[in-house]
Structure formats: C-alpha cells, structure tokens
C-alpha cells in the first residue's frame, strides 16, 4: 500500500469552466476503474460532456449543488467530490478518486474536507451518501468520516447501503 497523501499534496477547488478538459480526460482515463464499483455513466456522458459541464456550472450557480475537483500540487485533476440535491440543510455526497491516486488516503481526506466545507461554507447540517456493497473501500471512507449505515438500497440494480452523517451546527 502507498503512503497516505498529505493534505497539502492537493487542493479541493470549486468546479469552474476551465476544469472541463481535465475533467473529461479524468473521466475517460478512469471509466473502467470506476465501472468496477459504481454504475457506468454511459457513452452519452462523454459525447455530451460540454453541455453537461455547462449544466453543472449553472446548477452550482443556483445553489442546488456544489461540485469540486481535487487538484495535485503538480496540477493534475485526480478526483472529484460533489454535494448534490442541496435542500433543507442536507445534501447527497458523491466522490470519485482516480485509479492513479487510489489507496493513499486521498478519498478519506477529501471527504473530511468536504464535510467541513458543507457545514462551514454551505451551512449544511446533514450529509447522505450511497455506496454499492461491492465497494468496501468507499464504505470504509465513509465510516472513517463519521457516516453511519442507515438502510439498504438498490443502485442501478446493484445492492447498496445508504449512509448519513449529521454535521455540527455552525458557531
């Protein structure tokens, strides 16, 4: 196993228009890696990427979602962490760490960072996350970040688990 990535080895940035080329490249390079444990995005995601990216930026501007990318010190996009369906103080958390950065603690650190931002910057009081049962690494990341399993579910025909985490009220 690789040594954990130090927190100063990357930054969590809000999604911007100029992230589009790197984000598309990231998704293409990691498509097979992600498909092992999460439902595939499908070909349309890639062929309609420019329109999708524009729509995500508009959704972020409206406050319905907050999209983030993980950028290394070297300038490489190696992951994404998103808060979607923001409503009534809660949001659903989703994240993807590229294969080249997996297994170094980056997902755990990025989820910890987004939990802090969700509470401090976005005023959220609860996060929800869903994982497939065949993604034990993701379940470990959530557990390490204070999420608890609350129910079983199905994700695109795959067995899964819904997790929740209350966030401390802002001071």
C-alpha positions as CSV (number, residue, x, y, z in Angstrom):
1,X,0.0,0.0,0.0
2,X,1.2,3.5,-0.8
3,X,1.8,6.1,1.9
4,X,-1.1,8.4,2.6
5,X,-1.2,11.5,0.5
6,X,-0.5,14.5,2.8
7,X,-3.3,17.1,2.8
8,X,-1.1,19.7,1.3
9,X,-0.4,17.5,-1.7
10,X,-3.7,18.6,-3.3
11,X,-6.4,21.2,-3.1
12,X,-10.2,21.0,-3.3
13,X,-11.4,23.5,-5.8
14,X,-14.9,24.5,-6.8
15,X,-15.7,23.4,-10.3
16,X,-15.0,26.0,-13.0
17,X,-15.5,26.2,-16.7
18,X,-11.7,25.9,-17.3
19,X,-11.7,22.5,-15.5
20,X,-13.7,20.9,-18.4
21,X,-10.8,19.5,-20.5
22,X,-9.0,18.0,-17.4
23,X,-12.3,16.6,-16.0
24,X,-13.2,15.0,-19.3
25,X,-9.8,13.4,-19.5
26,X,-10.0,12.2,-15.9
27,X,-13.4,10.6,-16.5
28,X,-12.2,8.9,-19.7
29,X,-9.0,7.5,-18.2
30,X,-10.8,6.2,-15.2
31,X,-14.0,4.9,-16.8
32,X,-13.2,1.2,-16.5
33,X,-11.8,1.7,-13.0
34,X,-15.0,3.4,-11.8
35,X,-17.3,0.9,-13.5
36,X,-15.9,-1.9,-11.3
37,X,-17.7,-0.4,-8.2
38,X,-20.2,2.2,-9.4
39,X,-22.7,2.3,-12.2
40,X,-21.1,3.4,-15.5
41,X,-22.0,6.9,-16.7
42,X,-22.8,5.6,-20.3
43,X,-21.5,6.8,-23.6
44,X,-23.8,9.8,-23.7
45,X,-21.9,11.3,-20.7
46,X,-18.8,11.6,-22.8
47,X,-20.4,12.6,-26.2
48,X,-22.4,15.3,-24.5
49,X,-19.8,16.3,-21.9
50,X,-19.6,20.0,-22.9
51,X,-23.3,20.5,-22.4
52,X,-23.3,18.5,-19.2
53,X,-20.4,20.6,-17.8
54,X,-22.2,23.8,-18.6
55,X,-25.4,22.5,-16.9
56,X,-23.4,21.5,-13.8
57,X,-21.9,25.1,-13.6
58,X,-25.5,26.5,-13.9
59,X,-26.7,24.1,-11.2
60,X,-23.8,25.1,-8.9
61,X,-24.6,28.8,-9.5
62,X,-28.2,28.2,-8.5
63,X,-27.1,26.7,-5.2
64,X,-28.7,23.3,-5.8
65,X,-25.3,21.5,-5.9
66,X,-21.7,22.2,-5.1
67,X,-19.1,20.5,-7.4
68,X,-15.4,20.2,-6.6
69,X,-12.3,18.8,-8.1
70,X,-9.1,17.6,-6.4
71,X,-6.0,19.1,-8.0
72,X,-2.5,17.9,-7.1
73,X,0.4,20.3,-6.5
74,X,1.6,19.3,-10.0
75,X,-1.7,20.5,-11.4
76,X,-3.3,17.1,-12.2
77,X,-7.0,16.5,-11.6
78,X,-7.2,13.3,-9.6
79,X,-10.7,13.3,-8.2
80,X,-14.0,14.9,-7.7
81,X,-16.2,15.5,-4.6
82,X,-19.8,16.7,-5.0
83,X,-22.7,17.8,-2.9
84,X,-25.9,17.4,-4.8
85,X,-29.6,17.9,-4.2
86,X,-29.0,20.5,-1.5
87,X,-32.3,21.1,0.3
88,X,-33.4,21.8,3.8
89,X,-29.9,21.7,5.2
90,X,-28.9,18.4,3.7
91,X,-27.2,17.1,0.6
92,X,-26.0,13.9,-1.0
93,X,-22.3,13.4,-1.1
94,X,-20.6,11.7,-4.1
95,X,-16.9,11.3,-4.8
96,X,-14.5,9.6,-7.3
97,X,-10.8,9.3,-6.9
98,X,-8.8,8.3,-10.0
99,X,-7.0,4.9,-10.1
100,X,-3.6,6.6,-10.1
101,X,-4.4,8.3,-6.7
102,X,-6.4,5.5,-5.1
103,X,-5.2,3.7,-1.9
104,X,-3.3,6.7,-0.5
105,X,-5.9,8.2,1.9
106,X,-6.9,10.9,-0.6
107,X,-10.6,9.9,-0.6
108,X,-10.7,9.9,3.2
109,X,-9.1,13.3,3.4
110,X,-11.2,14.8,0.6
111,X,-14.4,13.6,2.3
112,X,-13.3,15.1,5.6
113,X,-12.6,18.4,3.8
114,X,-16.0,18.4,2.1
115,X,-17.7,17.6,5.4
116,X,-16.0,20.7,6.9
117,X,-17.0,22.9,3.9
118,X,-20.5,21.5,3.9
119,X,-21.0,22.8,7.4
120,X,-18.9,25.9,7.5
121,X,-19.2,27.3,4.0
122,X,-22.5,25.9,2.8
123,X,-24.4,25.8,6.1
124,X,-25.5,22.2,5.8
125,X,-26.5,20.1,8.8
126,X,-26.6,16.6,7.3
127,X,-24.9,14.6,4.5
128,X,-26.2,11.5,2.8
129,X,-24.1,9.0,0.8
130,X,-24.9,5.8,-1.0
131,X,-22.5,3.0,-1.9
132,X,-22.8,-0.3,-3.6
133,X,-22.0,-3.3,-1.4
134,X,-19.2,-4.3,-3.8
135,X,-17.4,-1.0,-2.9
136,X,-15.9,-1.7,0.5
137,X,-13.3,1.0,0.1
138,X,-16.0,3.6,-0.2
139,X,-17.8,2.3,2.8
140,X,-14.5,2.5,4.8
141,X,-14.0,6.1,3.7
142,X,-17.5,7.0,4.9
143,X,-17.1,5.1,8.2
144,X,-13.8,6.9,8.9
145,X,-15.6,10.2,8.3
146,X,-18.4,9.6,10.8
147,X,-21.1,8.3,8.5
148,X,-23.3,5.5,9.7
149,X,-25.3,3.0,7.7
150,X,-29.0,3.7,7.9
151,X,-30.6,1.4,5.3
152,X,-30.1,-1.0,2.4
153,X,-31.0,0.2,-1.1
154,X,-30.5,-0.6,-4.7
155,X,-28.4,1.4,-7.1
156,X,-29.0,0.7,-10.7
157,X,-29.8,-2.9,-9.9
158,X,-26.9,-3.3,-7.5
159,X,-27.2,-3.9,-3.8
160,X,-26.2,-0.9,-1.8
161,X,-26.2,0.9,1.5
162,X,-27.4,4.4,2.4
163,X,-25.2,6.3,4.9
164,X,-25.8,9.5,6.9
165,X,-23.7,12.0,8.9
166,X,-25.0,14.8,10.9
167,X,-22.8,17.9,10.8
168,X,-22.2,20.1,13.9
169,X,-24.1,23.4,13.9
170,X,-22.1,26.4,12.9
171,X,-20.8,28.5,15.8
